[in-house]
Amino acid sequence: MKIFSKILLAALFLLSASVSFSIPSKPPPPPGGGGASCWPPPCTPIDNGIIFLIAIAALYAGKKLYDFQKRAKA
């Protein structure tokens, strides 16, 4: 179980590092009084939060499946 937790921790670290370095920064907004660039106006960006949520959910499901299979064999 120690090896599994170490692999899980390393995978989570590598995933978070690769996602944070692979997303380029957005260019600055153009000067002037241009309005909102999306419709409807209260724009809410969804970026890394969804990726981390999916990754954590997949890791959690994998651990639950591993535990279930381990318990079924015993």
mmCIF file of the N, C-alpha and C atoms, coordinates in Angstrom:
data_MODEL
# 
_entry.id   MODEL 
# 
loop_
_atom_site.group_PDB 
_atom_site.id 
_atom_site.type_symbol 
_atom_site.label_atom_id 
_atom_site.label_alt_id 
_atom_site.label_comp_id 
_atom_site.label_asym_id 
_atom_site.label_entity_id 
_atom_site.label_seq_id 
_atom_site.pdbx_PDB_ins_code 
_atom_site.Cartn_x 
_atom_site.Cartn_y 
_atom_site.Cartn_z 
_atom_site.occupancy 
_atom_site.B_iso_or_equiv 
_atom_site.pdbx_formal_charge 
_atom_site.auth_seq_id 
_atom_site.auth_comp_id 
_atom_site.auth_asym_id 
_atom_site.auth_atom_id 
_atom_site.pdbx_PDB_model_num 
ATOM 1   N N  . MET A 1 1  ? 0.826   -1.192  0.000   1.00 0.00 ? 1  MET A N  1 
ATOM 2   C CA . MET A 1 1  ? 0.000   0.000   0.000   1.00 0.00 ? 1  MET A CA 1 
ATOM 3   C C  . MET A 1 1  ? 0.870   1.256   0.000   1.00 0.00 ? 1  MET A C  1 
ATOM 4   N N  . LYS A 1 2  ? 2.077   1.158   0.596   1.00 0.00 ? 2  LYS A N  1 
ATOM 5   C CA . LYS A 1 2  ? 2.960   2.316   0.600   1.00 0.00 ? 2  LYS A CA 1 
ATOM 6   C C  . LYS A 1 2  ? 3.368   2.706   -0.816  1.00 0.00 ? 2  LYS A C  1 
ATOM 7   N N  . ILE A 1 3  ? 3.647   1.705   -1.635  1.00 0.00 ? 3  ILE A N  1 
ATOM 8   C CA . ILE A 1 3  ? 4.065   1.974   -3.010  1.00 0.00 ? 3  ILE A CA 1 
ATOM 9   C C  . ILE A 1 3  ? 2.930   2.632   -3.784  1.00 0.00 ? 3  ILE A C  1 
ATOM 10  N N  . PHE A 1 4  ? 1.714   2.135   -3.582  1.00 0.00 ? 4  PHE A N  1 
ATOM 11  C CA . PHE A 1 4  ? 0.557   2.705   -4.272  1.00 0.00 ? 4  PHE A CA 1 
ATOM 12  C C  . PHE A 1 4  ? 0.357   4.175   -3.902  1.00 0.00 ? 4  PHE A C  1 
ATOM 13  N N  . SER A 1 5  ? 0.504   4.503   -2.621  1.00 0.00 ? 5  SER A N  1 
ATOM 14  C CA . SER A 1 5  ? 0.309   5.888   -2.203  1.00 0.00 ? 5  SER A CA 1 
ATOM 15  C C  . SER A 1 5  ? 1.422   6.784   -2.745  1.00 0.00 ? 5  SER A C  1 
ATOM 16  N N  . LYS A 1 6  ? 2.646   6.255   -2.821  1.00 0.00 ? 6  LYS A N  1 
ATOM 17  C CA . LYS A 1 6  ? 3.746   7.052   -3.383  1.00 0.00 ? 6  LYS A CA 1 
ATOM 18  C C  . LYS A 1 6  ? 3.528   7.298   -4.875  1.00 0.00 ? 6  LYS A C  1 
ATOM 19  N N  . ILE A 1 7  ? 3.083   6.280   -5.587  1.00 0.00 ? 7  ILE A N  1 
ATOM 20  C CA . ILE A 1 7  ? 2.808   6.443   -7.019  1.00 0.00 ? 7  ILE A CA 1 
ATOM 21  C C  . ILE A 1 7  ? 1.666   7.428   -7.226  1.00 0.00 ? 7  ILE A C  1 
ATOM 22  N N  . LEU A 1 8  ? 0.649   7.330   -6.408  1.00 0.00 ? 8  LEU A N  1 
ATOM 23  C CA . LEU A 1 8  ? -0.495  8.241   -6.498  1.00 0.00 ? 8  LEU A CA 1 
ATOM 24  C C  . LEU A 1 8  ? -0.063  9.682   -6.244  1.00 0.00 ? 8  LEU A C  1 
ATOM 25  N N  . LEU A 1 9  ? 0.757   9.905   -5.233  1.00 0.00 ? 9  LEU A N  1 
ATOM 26  C CA . LEU A 1 9  ? 1.243   11.242  -4.925  1.00 0.00 ? 9  LEU A CA 1 
ATOM 27  C C  . LEU A 1 9  ? 2.112   11.789  -6.055  1.00 0.00 ? 9  LEU A C  1 
ATOM 28  N N  . ALA A 1 10 ? 2.991   10.962  -6.602  1.00 0.00 ? 10 ALA A N  1 
ATOM 29  C CA . ALA A 1 10 ? 3.849   11.399  -7.705  1.00 0.00 ? 10 ALA A CA 1 
ATOM 30  C C  . ALA A 1 10 ? 3.020   11.726  -8.950  1.00 0.00 ? 10 ALA A C  1 
ATOM 31  N N  . ALA A 1 11 ? 2.011   10.913  -9.248  1.00 0.00 ? 11 ALA A N  1 
ATOM 32  C CA . ALA A 1 11 ? 1.172   11.164  -10.414 1.00 0.00 ? 11 ALA A CA 1 
ATOM 33  C C  . ALA A 1 11 ? 0.393   12.469  -10.249 1.00 0.00 ? 11 ALA A C  1 
ATOM 34  N N  . LEU A 1 12 ? -0.121  12.703  -9.058  1.00 0.00 ? 12 LEU A N  1 
ATOM 35  C CA . LEU A 1 12 ? -0.854  13.942  -8.805  1.00 0.00 ? 12 LEU A CA 1 
ATOM 36  C C  . LEU A 1 12 ? 0.052   15.154  -8.943  1.00 0.00 ? 12 LEU A C  1 
ATOM 37  N N  . PHE A 1 13 ? 1.277   15.057  -8.436  1.00 0.00 ? 13 PHE A N  1 
ATOM 38  C CA . PHE A 1 13 ? 2.222   16.161  -8.555  1.00 0.00 ? 13 PHE A CA 1 
ATOM 39  C C  . PHE A 1 13 ? 2.588   16.434  -10.012 1.00 0.00 ? 13 PHE A C  1 
ATOM 40  N N  . LEU A 1 14 ? 2.891   15.373  -10.754 1.00 0.00 ? 14 LEU A N  1 
ATOM 41  C CA . LEU A 1 14 ? 3.259   15.549  -12.163 1.00 0.00 ? 14 LEU A CA 1 
ATOM 42  C C  . LEU A 1 14 ? 2.101   16.099  -12.983 1.00 0.00 ? 14 LEU A C  1 
ATOM 43  N N  . LEU A 1 15 ? 0.885   15.645  -12.686 1.00 0.00 ? 15 LEU A N  1 
ATOM 44  C CA . LEU A 1 15 ? -0.279  16.148  -13.397 1.00 0.00 ? 15 LEU A CA 1 
ATOM 45  C C  . LEU A 1 15 ? -0.492  17.632  -13.119 1.00 0.00 ? 15 LEU A C  1 
ATOM 46  N N  . SER A 1 16 ? -0.392  18.030  -11.875 1.00 0.00 ? 16 SER A N  1 
ATOM 47  C CA . SER A 1 16 ? -0.602  19.430  -11.543 1.00 0.00 ? 16 SER A CA 1 
ATOM 48  C C  . SER A 1 16 ? 0.500   20.314  -12.125 1.00 0.00 ? 16 SER A C  1 
ATOM 49  N N  . ALA A 1 17 ? 1.738   19.826  -12.116 1.00 0.00 ? 17 ALA A N  1 
ATOM 50  C CA . ALA A 1 17 ? 2.838   20.606  -12.675 1.00 0.00 ? 17 ALA A CA 1 
ATOM 51  C C  . ALA A 1 17 ? 2.697   20.737  -14.181 1.00 0.00 ? 17 ALA A C  1 
ATOM 52  N N  . SER A 1 18 ? 2.315   19.672  -14.853 1.00 0.00 ? 18 SER A N  1 
ATOM 53  C CA . SER A 1 18 ? 2.210   19.739  -16.307 1.00 0.00 ? 18 SER A CA 1 
ATOM 54  C C  . SER A 1 18 ? 1.051   20.636  -16.737 1.00 0.00 ? 18 SER A C  1 
ATOM 55  N N  . VAL A 1 19 ? -0.034  20.622  -15.998 1.00 0.00 ? 19 VAL A N  1 
ATOM 56  C CA . VAL A 1 19 ? -1.176  21.471  -16.347 1.00 0.00 ? 19 VAL A CA 1 
ATOM 57  C C  . VAL A 1 19 ? -0.850  22.926  -16.101 1.00 0.00 ? 19 VAL A C  1 
ATOM 58  N N  . SER A 1 20 ? -0.181  23.236  -14.996 1.00 0.00 ? 20 SER A N  1 
ATOM 59  C CA . SER A 1 20 ? 0.085   24.640  -14.682 1.00 0.00 ? 20 SER A CA 1 
ATOM 60  C C  . SER A 1 20 ? 1.108   25.256  -15.635 1.00 0.00 ? 20 SER A C  1 
ATOM 61  N N  . PHE A 1 21 ? 2.041   24.457  -16.166 1.00 0.00 ? 21 PHE A N  1 
ATOM 62  C CA . PHE A 1 21 ? 3.036   25.004  -17.073 1.00 0.00 ? 21 PHE A CA 1 
ATOM 63  C C  . PHE A 1 21 ? 2.594   24.975  -18.529 1.00 0.00 ? 21 PHE A C  1 
ATOM 64  N N  . SER A 1 22 ? 1.589   24.203  -18.863 1.00 0.00 ? 22 SER A N  1 
ATOM 65  C CA . SER A 1 22 ? 1.203   24.082  -20.260 1.00 0.00 ? 22 SER A CA 1 
ATOM 66  C C  . SER A 1 22 ? 0.166   25.114  -20.697 1.00 0.00 ? 22 SER A C  1 
ATOM 67  N N  . ILE A 1 23 ? -0.468  25.793  -19.773 1.00 0.00 ? 23 ILE A N  1 
ATOM 68  C CA . ILE A 1 23 ? -1.491  26.774  -20.123 1.00 0.00 ? 23 ILE A CA 1 
ATOM 69  C C  . ILE A 1 23 ? -0.841  28.148  -20.252 1.00 0.00 ? 23 ILE A C  1 
ATOM 70  N N  . PRO A 1 24 ? -0.859  28.733  -21.453 1.00 0.00 ? 24 PRO A N  1 
ATOM 71  C CA . PRO A 1 24 ? -0.233  30.039  -21.628 1.00 0.00 ? 24 PRO A CA 1 
ATOM 72  C C  . PRO A 1 24 ? -1.069  31.131  -20.969 1.00 0.00 ? 24 PRO A C  1 
ATOM 73  N N  . SER A 1 25 ? -0.418  32.214  -20.624 1.00 0.00 ? 25 SER A N  1 
ATOM 74  C CA . SER A 1 25 ? -1.140  33.326  -20.018 1.00 0.00 ? 25 SER A CA 1 
ATOM 75  C C  . SER A 1 25 ? -1.922  34.081  -21.093 1.00 0.00 ? 25 SER A C  1 
ATOM 76  N N  . LYS A 1 26 ? -2.989  34.729  -20.675 1.00 0.00 ? 26 LYS A N  1 
ATOM 77  C CA . LYS A 1 26 ? -3.823  35.473  -21.614 1.00 0.00 ? 26 LYS A CA 1 
ATOM 78  C C  . LYS A 1 26 ? -3.172  36.816  -21.925 1.00 0.00 ? 26 LYS A C  1 
ATOM 79  N N  . PRO A 1 27 ? -3.355  37.321  -23.145 1.00 0.00 ? 27 PRO A N  1 
ATOM 80  C CA . PRO A 1 27 ? -2.807  38.628  -23.468 1.00 0.00 ? 27 PRO A CA 1 
ATOM 81  C C  . PRO A 1 27 ? -3.578  39.717  -22.728 1.00 0.00 ? 27 PRO A C  1 
ATOM 82  N N  . PRO A 1 28 ? -2.957  40.867  -22.522 1.00 0.00 ? 28 PRO A N  1 
ATOM 83  C CA . PRO A 1 28 ? -3.649  41.940  -21.815 1.00 0.00 ? 28 PRO A CA 1 
ATOM 84  C C  . PRO A 1 28 ? -4.826  42.455  -22.636 1.00 0.00 ? 28 PRO A C  1 
ATOM 85  N N  . PRO A 1 29 ? -5.838  43.006  -21.986 1.00 0.00 ? 29 PRO A N  1 
ATOM 86  C CA . PRO A 1 29 ? -6.989  43.520  -22.722 1.00 0.00 ? 29 PRO A CA 1 
ATOM 87  C C  . PRO A 1 29 ? -6.603  44.737  -23.570 1.00 0.00 ? 29 PRO A C  1 
ATOM 88  N N  . PRO A 1 30 ? -7.297  44.970  -24.656 1.00 0.00 ? 30 PRO A N  1 
ATOM 89  C CA . PRO A 1 30 ? -6.972  46.115  -25.497 1.00 0.00 ? 30 PRO A CA 1 
ATOM 90  C C  . PRO A 1 30 ? -7.313  47.425  -24.770 1.00 0.00 ? 30 PRO A C  1 
ATOM 91  N N  . PRO A 1 31 ? -6.552  48.475  -25.048 1.00 0.00 ? 31 PRO A N  1 
ATOM 92  C CA . PRO A 1 31 ? -6.853  49.760  -24.415 1.00 0.00 ? 31 PRO A CA 1 
ATOM 93  C C  . PRO A 1 31 ? -8.171  50.315  -24.949 1.00 0.00 ? 31 PRO A C  1 
ATOM 94  N N  . GLY A 1 32 ? -8.804  51.079  -24.149 1.00 0.00 ? 32 GLY A N  1 
ATOM 95  C CA . GLY A 1 32 ? -10.066 51.670  -24.579 1.00 0.00 ? 32 GLY A CA 1 
ATOM 96  C C  . GLY A 1 32 ? -11.206 51.183  -23.718 1.00 0.00 ? 32 GLY A C  1 
ATOM 97  N N  . GLY A 1 33 ? -12.393 51.592  -24.082 1.00 0.00 ? 33 GLY A N  1 
ATOM 98  C CA . GLY A 1 33 ? -13.552 51.281  -23.260 1.00 0.00 ? 33 GLY A CA 1 
ATOM 99  C C  . GLY A 1 33 ? -14.383 50.136  -23.789 1.00 0.00 ? 33 GLY A C  1 
ATOM 100 N N  . GLY A 1 34 ? -13.805 49.217  -24.500 1.00 0.00 ? 34 GLY A N  1 
ATOM 101 C CA . GLY A 1 34 ? -14.569 48.095  -25.029 1.00 0.00 ? 34 GLY A CA 1 
ATOM 102 C C  . GLY A 1 34 ? -15.356 47.395  -23.938 1.00 0.00 ? 34 GLY A C  1 
ATOM 103 N N  . GLY A 1 35 ? -16.510 46.899  -24.271 1.00 0.00 ? 35 GLY A N  1 
ATOM 104 C CA . GLY A 1 35 ? -17.367 46.254  -23.289 1.00 0.00 ? 35 GLY A CA 1 
ATOM 105 C C  . GLY A 1 35 ? -16.934 44.834  -22.984 1.00 0.00 ? 35 GLY A C  1 
ATOM 106 N N  . ALA A 1 36 ? -17.842 44.091  -22.399 1.00 0.00 ? 36 ALA A N  1 
ATOM 107 C CA . ALA A 1 36 ? -17.567 42.707  -22.043 1.00 0.00 ? 36 ALA A CA 1 
ATOM 108 C C  . ALA A 1 36 ? -17.386 41.876  -23.316 1.00 0.00 ? 36 ALA A C  1 
ATOM 109 N N  . SER A 1 37 ? -16.470 40.912  -23.273 1.00 0.00 ? 37 SER A N  1 
ATOM 110 C CA . SER A 1 37 ? -16.202 40.119  -24.465 1.00 0.00 ? 37 SER A CA 1 
ATOM 111 C C  . SER A 1 37 ? -17.041 38.849  -24.520 1.00 0.00 ? 37 SER A C  1 
ATOM 112 N N  . CYS A 1 38 ? -17.985 38.688  -23.614 1.00 0.00 ? 38 CYS A N  1 
ATOM 113 C CA . CYS A 1 38 ? -18.841 37.524  -23.646 1.00 0.00 ? 38 CYS A CA 1 
ATOM 114 C C  . CYS A 1 38 ? -20.285 37.939  -23.360 1.00 0.00 ? 38 CYS A C  1 
ATOM 115 N N  . TRP A 1 39 ? -21.167 37.037  -23.629 1.00 0.00 ? 39 TRP A N  1 
ATOM 116 C CA . TRP A 1 39 ? -22.566 37.334  -23.387 1.00 0.00 ? 39 TRP A CA 1 
ATOM 117 C C  . TRP A 1 39 ? -23.193 36.175  -22.652 1.00 0.00 ? 39 TRP A C  1 
ATOM 118 N N  . PRO A 1 40 ? -23.867 36.310  -21.622 1.00 0.00 ? 40 PRO A N  1 
ATOM 119 C CA . PRO A 1 40 ? -24.253 37.476  -20.833 1.00 0.00 ? 40 PRO A CA 1 
ATOM 120 C C  . PRO A 1 40 ? -23.056 38.045  -20.054 1.00 0.00 ? 40 PRO A C  1 
ATOM 121 N N  . PRO A 1 41 ? -23.115 39.322  -19.681 1.00 0.00 ? 41 PRO A N  1 
ATOM 122 C CA . PRO A 1 41 ? -21.963 40.019  -19.111 1.00 0.00 ? 41 PRO A CA 1 
ATOM 123 C C  . PRO A 1 41 ? -21.287 39.404  -17.883 1.00 0.00 ? 41 PRO A C  1 
ATOM 124 N N  . PRO A 1 42 ? -21.958 38.798  -16.929 1.00 0.00 ? 42 PRO A N  1 
ATOM 125 C CA . PRO A 1 42 ? -21.156 38.270  -15.805 1.00 0.00 ? 42 PRO A CA 1 
ATOM 126 C C  . PRO A 1 42 ? -20.383 37.018  -16.225 1.00 0.00 ? 42 PRO A C  1 
ATOM 127 N N  . CYS A 1 43 ? -19.251 37.232  -16.845 1.00 0.00 ? 43 CYS A N  1 
ATOM 128 C CA . CYS A 1 43 ? -18.449 36.124  -17.370 1.00 0.00 ? 43 CYS A CA 1 
ATOM 129 C C  . CYS A 1 43 ? -17.687 35.454  -16.234 1.00 0.00 ? 43 CYS A C  1 
ATOM 130 N N  . THR A 1 44 ? -17.799 34.157  -16.139 1.00 0.00 ? 44 THR A N  1 
ATOM 131 C CA . THR A 1 44 ? -17.088 33.396  -15.124 1.00 0.00 ? 44 THR A CA 1 
ATOM 132 C C  . THR A 1 44 ? -16.154 32.420  -15.823 1.00 0.00 ? 44 THR A C  1 
ATOM 133 N N  . PRO A 1 45 ? -14.839 32.626  -15.699 1.00 0.00 ? 45 PRO A N  1 
ATOM 134 C CA . PRO A 1 45 ? -13.912 31.709  -16.365 1.00 0.00 ? 45 PRO A CA 1 
ATOM 135 C C  . PRO A 1 45 ? -13.836 30.370  -15.638 1.00 0.00 ? 45 PRO A C  1 
ATOM 136 N N  . ILE A 1 46 ? -13.776 29.306  -16.399 1.00 0.00 ? 46 ILE A N  1 
ATOM 137 C CA . ILE A 1 46 ? -13.612 27.964  -15.841 1.00 0.00 ? 46 ILE A CA 1 
ATOM 138 C C  . ILE A 1 46 ? -12.353 27.405  -16.478 1.00 0.00 ? 46 ILE A C  1 
ATOM 139 N N  . ASP A 1 47 ? -11.263 27.340  -15.700 1.00 0.00 ? 47 ASP A N  1 
ATOM 140 C CA . ASP A 1 47 ? -10.030 26.847  -16.301 1.00 0.00 ? 47 ASP A CA 1 
ATOM 141 C C  . ASP A 1 47 ? -9.491  25.648  -15.539 1.00 0.00 ? 47 ASP A C  1 
ATOM 142 N N  . ASN A 1 48 ? -8.503  25.804  -14.720 1.00 0.00 ? 48 ASN A N  1 
ATOM 143 C CA . ASN A 1 48 ? -7.833  24.658  -14.104 1.00 0.00 ? 48 ASN A CA 1 
ATOM 144 C C  . ASN A 1 48 ? -8.690  23.922  -13.089 1.00 0.00 ? 48 ASN A C  1 
ATOM 145 N N  . GLY A 1 49 ? -9.690  24.554  -12.540 1.00 0.00 ? 49 GLY A N  1 
ATOM 146 C CA . GLY A 1 49 ? -10.505 23.903  -11.527 1.00 0.00 ? 49 GLY A CA 1 
ATOM 147 C C  . GLY A 1 49 ? -11.164 22.641  -12.028 1.00 0.00 ? 49 GLY A C  1 
ATOM 148 N N  . ILE A 1 50 ? -11.695 22.681  -13.235 1.00 0.00 ? 50 ILE A N  1 
ATOM 149 C CA . ILE A 1 50 ? -12.358 21.509  -13.806 1.00 0.00 ? 50 ILE A CA 1 
ATOM 150 C C  . ILE A 1 50 ? -11.353 20.382  -14.049 1.00 0.00 ? 50 ILE A C  1 
ATOM 151 N N  . ILE A 1 51 ? -10.171 20.723  -14.539 1.00 0.00 ? 51 ILE A N  1 
ATOM 152 C CA . ILE A 1 51 ? -9.159  19.707  -14.823 1.00 0.00 ? 51 ILE A CA 1 
ATOM 153 C C  . ILE A 1 51 ? -8.740  19.004  -13.531 1.00 0.00 ? 51 ILE A C  1 
ATOM 154 N N  . PHE A 1 52 ? -8.491  19.778  -12.468 1.00 0.00 ? 52 PHE A N  1 
ATOM 155 C CA . PHE A 1 52 ? -8.104  19.176  -11.199 1.00 0.00 ? 52 PHE A CA 1 
ATOM 156 C C  . PHE A 1 52 ? -9.239  18.345  -10.615 1.00 0.00 ? 52 PHE A C  1 
ATOM 157 N N  . LEU A 1 53 ? -10.464 18.810  -10.746 1.00 0.00 ? 53 LEU A N  1 
ATOM 158 C CA . LEU A 1 53 ? -11.604 18.069  -10.225 1.00 0.00 ? 53 LEU A CA 1 
ATOM 159 C C  . LEU A 1 53 ? -11.741 16.713  -10.924 1.00 0.00 ? 53 LEU A C  1 
ATOM 160 N N  . ILE A 1 54 ? -11.595 16.696  -12.234 1.00 0.00 ? 54 ILE A N  1 
ATOM 161 C CA . ILE A 1 54 ? -11.685 15.441  -12.988 1.00 0.00 ? 54 ILE A CA 1 
ATOM 162 C C  . ILE A 1 54 ? -10.530 14.514  -12.630 1.00 0.00 ? 54 ILE A C  1 
ATOM 163 N N  . ALA A 1 55 ? -9.321  15.061  -12.494 1.00 0.00 ? 55 ALA A N  1 
ATOM 164 C CA . ALA A 1 55 ? -8.162  14.236  -12.149 1.00 0.00 ? 55 ALA A CA 1 
ATOM 165 C C  . ALA A 1 55 ? -8.316  13.621  -10.761 1.00 0.00 ? 55 ALA A C  1 
ATOM 166 N N  . ILE A 1 56 ? -8.747  14.403  -9.801  1.00 0.00 ? 56 ILE A N  1 
ATOM 167 C CA . ILE A 1 56 ? -8.923  13.885  -8.447  1.00 0.00 ? 56 ILE A CA 1 
ATOM 168 C C  . ILE A 1 56 ? -10.039 12.851  -8.412  1.00 0.00 ? 56 ILE A C  1 
ATOM 169 N N  . ALA A 1 57 ? -11.119 13.096  -9.151  1.00 0.00 ? 57 ALA A N  1 
ATOM 170 C CA . ALA A 1 57 ? -12.221 12.128  -9.190  1.00 0.00 ? 57 ALA A CA 1 
ATOM 171 C C  . ALA A 1 57 ? -11.764 10.814  -9.817  1.00 0.00 ? 57 ALA A C  1 
ATOM 172 N N  . ALA A 1 58 ? -10.950 10.883  -10.864 1.00 0.00 ? 58 ALA A N  1 
ATOM 173 C CA . ALA A 1 58 ? -10.453 9.660   -11.500 1.00 0.00 ? 58 ALA A CA 1 
ATOM 174 C C  . ALA A 1 58 ? -9.529  8.890   -10.554 1.00 0.00 ? 58 ALA A C  1 
ATOM 175 N N  . LEU A 1 59 ? -8.669  9.596   -9.843  1.00 0.00 ? 59 LEU A N  1 
ATOM 176 C CA . LEU A 1 59 ? -7.787  8.932   -8.888  1.00 0.00 ? 59 LEU A CA 1 
ATOM 177 C C  . LEU A 1 59 ? -8.589  8.306   -7.747  1.00 0.00 ? 59 LEU A C  1 
ATOM 178 N N  . TYR A 1 60 ? -9.584  8.996   -7.264  1.00 0.00 ? 60 TYR A N  1 
ATOM 179 C CA . TYR A 1 60 ? -10.422 8.470   -6.187  1.00 0.00 ? 60 TYR A CA 1 
ATOM 180 C C  . TYR A 1 60 ? -11.189 7.233   -6.660  1.00 0.00 ? 60 TYR A C  1 
ATOM 181 N N  . ALA A 1 61 ? -11.727 7.289   -7.863  1.00 0.00 ? 61 ALA A N  1 
ATOM 182 C CA . ALA A 1 61 ? -12.455 6.133   -8.400  1.00 0.00 ? 61 ALA A CA 1 
ATOM 183 C C  . ALA A 1 61 ? -11.509 4.944   -8.599  1.00 0.00 ? 61 ALA A C  1 
ATOM 184 N N  . GLY A 1 62 ? -10.290 5.198   -9.042  1.00 0.00 ? 62 GLY A N  1 
ATOM 185 C CA . GLY A 1 62 ? -9.316  4.131   -9.201  1.00 0.00 ? 62 GLY A CA 1 
ATOM 186 C C  . GLY A 1 62 ? -8.956  3.481   -7.881  1.00 0.00 ? 62 GLY A C  1 
ATOM 187 N N  . LYS A 1 63 ? -8.800  4.282   -6.848  1.00 0.00 ? 63 LYS A N  1 
ATOM 188 C CA . LYS A 1 63 ? -8.498  3.729   -5.525  1.00 0.00 ? 63 LYS A CA 1 
ATOM 189 C C  . LYS A 1 63 ? -9.674  2.918   -5.005  1.00 0.00 ? 63 LYS A C  1 
ATOM 190 N N  . LYS A 1 64 ? -10.886 3.401   -5.174  1.00 0.00 ? 64 LYS A N  1 
ATOM 191 C CA . LYS A 1 64 ? -12.067 2.663   -4.722  1.00 0.00 ? 64 LYS A CA 1 
ATOM 192 C C  . LYS A 1 64 ? -12.192 1.336   -5.478  1.00 0.00 ? 64 LYS A C  1 
ATOM 193 N N  . LEU A 1 65 ? -11.925 1.349   -6.764  1.00 0.00 ? 65 LEU A N  1 
ATOM 194 C CA . LEU A 1 65 ? -11.969 0.128   -7.557  1.00 0.00 ? 65 LEU A CA 1 
ATOM 195 C C  . LEU A 1 65 ? -10.887 -0.856  -7.105  1.00 0.00 ? 65 LEU A C  1 
ATOM 196 N N  . TYR A 1 66 ? -9.710  -0.356  -6.845  1.00 0.00 ? 66 TYR A N  1 
ATOM 197 C CA . TYR A 1 66 ? -8.610  -1.189  -6.359  1.00 0.00 ? 66 TYR A CA 1 
ATOM 198 C C  . TYR A 1 66 ? -8.979  -1.821  -5.011  1.00 0.00 ? 66 TYR A C  1 
ATOM 199 N N  . ASP A 1 67 ? -9.509  -1.016  -4.101  1.00 0.00 ? 67 ASP A N  1 
ATOM 200 C CA . ASP A 1 67 ? -9.931  -1.544  -2.799  1.00 0.00 ? 67 ASP A CA 1 
ATOM 201 C C  . ASP A 1 67 ? -11.034 -2.570  -2.937  1.00 0.00 ? 67 ASP A C  1 
ATOM 202 N N  . PHE A 1 68 ? -11.976 -2.332  -3.839  1.00 0.00 ? 68 PHE A N  1 
ATOM 203 C CA . PHE A 1 68 ? -13.084 -3.258  -4.036  1.00 0.00 ? 68 PHE A CA 1 
ATOM 204 C C  . PHE A 1 68 ? -12.583 -4.589  -4.570  1.00 0.00 ? 68 PHE A C  1 
ATOM 205 N N  . GLN A 1 69 ? -11.689 -4.556  -5.542  1.00 0.00 ? 69 GLN A N  1 
ATOM 206 C CA . GLN A 1 69 ? -11.148 -5.795  -6.112  1.00 0.00 ? 69 GLN A CA 1 
ATOM 207 C C  . GLN A 1 69 ? -10.300 -6.541  -5.086  1.00 0.00 ? 69 GLN A C  1 
ATOM 208 N N  . LYS A 1 70 ? -9.559  -5.811  -4.273  1.00 0.00 ? 70 LYS A N  1 
ATOM 209 C CA . LYS A 1 70 ? -8.724  -6.419  -3.238  1.00 0.00 ? 70 LYS A CA 1 
ATOM 210 C C  . LYS A 1 70 ? -9.609  -7.113  -2.195  1.00 0.00 ? 70 LYS A C  1 
ATOM 211 N N  . ARG A 1 71 ? -10.718 -6.482  -1.832  1.00 0.00 ? 71 ARG A N  1 
ATOM 212 C CA . ARG A 1 71 ? -11.635 -7.046  -0.861  1.00 0.00 ? 71 ARG A CA 1 
ATOM 213 C C  . ARG A 1 71 ? -12.392 -8.252  -1.431  1.00 0.00 ? 71 ARG A C  1 
ATOM 214 N N  . ALA A 1 72 ? -12.708 -8.216  -2.730  1.00 0.00 ? 72 ALA A N  1 
ATOM 215 C CA . ALA A 1 72 ? -13.457 -9.305  -3.365  1.00 0.00 ? 72 ALA A CA 1 
ATOM 216 C C  . ALA A 1 72 ? -12.599 -10.578 -3.438  1.00 0.00 ? 72 ALA A C  1 
ATOM 217 N N  . LYS A 1 73 ? -11.292 -10.441 -3.596  1.00 0.00 ? 73 LYS A N  1 
ATOM 218 C CA . LYS A 1 73 ? -10.410 -11.609 -3.682  1.00 0.00 ? 73 LYS A CA 1 
ATOM 219 C C  . LYS A 1 73 ? -10.168 -12.230 -2.312  1.00 0.00 ? 73 LYS A C  1 
ATOM 220 N N  . ALA A 1 74 ? -10.293 -11.450 -1.272  1.00 0.00 ? 74 ALA A N  1 
ATOM 221 C CA . ALA A 1 74 ? -10.005 -11.977 0.086   1.00 0.00 ? 74 ALA A CA 1 
ATOM 222 C C  . ALA A 1 74 ? -11.149 -12.788 0.647   1.00 0.00 ? 74 ALA A C  1 
# 
